[in-house]
Each structure stands twice: as C-alpha cells, then as structure tokens.
C-alpha cells in the first residue's frame, strides 16, 4: 500500500522539477531503487498510470535502476554484495555487517520536452 | 532534454519530519516512534509505561491505525492526552499526518510522547516522522527470524524490546540467535527483554527511558 504514497511523492517531485524548466511534457523518469527499500516497481507503475493521467507526465516512461544490497564487514573491512539476505562476509565469515548500499530511493533525472 | 534531479523521493516527507522534530524540541518533548508487527504489544507497552510513570512524567500519545479508535479510547482511560490518527488505508504514519496530530496536542504540558505507528514491519521504517528514537518491539510468538526477513526495520531501530518473554517456554524463540542477528544488522542498538503481562524487565526499559529524558 505504501507504493501509493511513494507514487504521490514521486509525481510531486517530478512536477516541481519539470515546471522549473518550463517543460511541456515529461517523457521519461529515471528512478534509482535500492534492493532493501521495499519498493515494488510494478505497483508504482500501476498507480503512476492512473495518477499521471491528464498531467504533463502522462505516458512518461518510468525506468528503475536497481542497486543491489552491499555490506562491509566490520571485522575485515571487505565490501561485498549481500545475496539472498545472506549477511555473512565471504572473506572471513564474520557476521557483523554494515549496510553500505541498498536503501536508495531517489529520482536520478527526468527527460523532458 | 535530460534534467538531473538527484533527489530522494521521500525528501518532502523528510523535510516535514525535520519540522516536527524542531516543534518537539522547542517544547522539550522527548518522542518515541513505536513500531512492530500487529499484536506484538505496542499498546500494552505504552499502557504499562503510563501506569508506572504516572505522577512522575507527563506523557502524551498519538495512536496510528488504519481505522478505529479502540487504542485511543484504551489509552484515554489512563487520563493522558491522546490523539488518534486513522490513516484510511495507508500502512504507515507519515510526517504530515504526524504534524496534524502534534498540532492538536498540548505539547507544552508533555515531556514524553509515544507515537504508536501502524502495526507493520515494512514501510513504517521508511517514513520518518520526526521522533527522537525508534523503538521496535518483537514478540516471542512471532519467531526469531524476523530481523532477517525485515532487515530495514532493524537497521533504523535505536532500541529493540523482546516482548512476551513469559511465553518463552511455549514458543520456538531462540533469544540468543535473535539478538545476534539484530546486533549484526545494527551494532549500536540496545535490546531488552520484557513481558507486559508479568512486568518482567519493564524496570530496565523505564530506566532507559528516564535516562533519555534526563539527557534530552
């Protein structure tokens, strides 16, 4: 359900930036999403199609770039991708891991006309 | 034409959360965002805390639920100021809902504010509301694997309570494994074991709270 709130926030942000440059139409929205952010792209697309109707971003293409989760081992400092929620250091098998990537959720850019 | 935006989608929410924090700080209100799955004991913990600190600390409560005012009515019976937020379907509180509730509370008379979030281990972790501390409650019947299934929640927590420890003999909950998983996700988090039914461990939680209030 929180995809509705995220879509509203997304539309507000895009509108603000598109209006700032006097754009007539938004063609593409490039979103960066961390794997841990609990963001369901399909669900956002579903809401976006309905909520963008009649606005300057109607029919804009939503593009999602996914950032895999990555951690840093607090014991040996090794940085590695966290796959299938396995928070174990592949190098020293330590399990004290700091998240360094994966909870992003931002608009990288928009393409406008 | 491509325009760089590089802005968090939830930045508007974060901005309002910061304003909430300033409002709370200017009134000297220490605020705890209480999060857990449904039924883990958020309301029970708040009630127990109100009863134990009555007369010593001025407490206020914001109750967040999708619908109903059952929790606000229960809390209201304790004679503390309480505001119910019905999110109308949204599965979390956000900063502007919280702001509206704060505007309706006598903040100058409150030292400690609990904001009981909607029961949900997922998106409540993503929407900042301006609280000083994030409290996450896990209860023993939920099983000890939840931190691995909902890691984001445990990475944003400042304090974790394991509730319903009186049920440990009857449920499959490996306390050591649970604590280890949480600490691995979040090294600085504090973890206490409590039972709102028997009162076990509540003193430790209260002394943590009073320590926070002294240092606010």
Interface residues (C-beta under 8 A of the other chain):
Chain A: X1 X2 X4 X5 X6 X9 X10 X12 X13 X14 X17 X18 X21 X23 X31 X36 X37 X38 X74 X85 X87 X95 X96 X97 X98 X99 X103 X105 X106 X107 X108 X109 X110 X111 X112 X113
Chain B: X1 X2 X3 X4 X5 X6 X7 X8 X9 X10 X11 X12 X13 X89 X90 X91 X92 X94 X122 X123 X125 X126 X127 X148 X149 X151 X152 X155 X180 X183 X184 X185 X187
